[in-house]
Amino acid sequence: MRSVSATVHIPQGIHAAIAHGLHREADRFESSLFLKHGARTASLGSIVAILALGVERGAEIEILADGSDESAALVAIVGLLHELAT
């Protein structure tokens, strides 16, 4: 399992459209992907679980990946978050 930390710079934080994008991107990979915010962790396979984290702009998050393509998955998710923030 690998992980990477990031700060959310998306103006409205992680809302439904962002959660859907994260879910769709995660679905491209074999690895299991998770988003951790504080003490809570959500699977990127569940839009509702992602939304339940209540991630706002400026929040520190951790993205976790476990599987054969975990490195590529982490790069893709971090890249998507960066893209959505600009």
Secondary structure, DSSP 8 states (H G I E B T S, - for coil): -EEEEEE---TT-S-HHHHHHHHHHHTTSSSEEEEEETTEEEETT-HHHHHHT---TT-EEEEEEESTTHHHHHHHHHHHHHHHH-
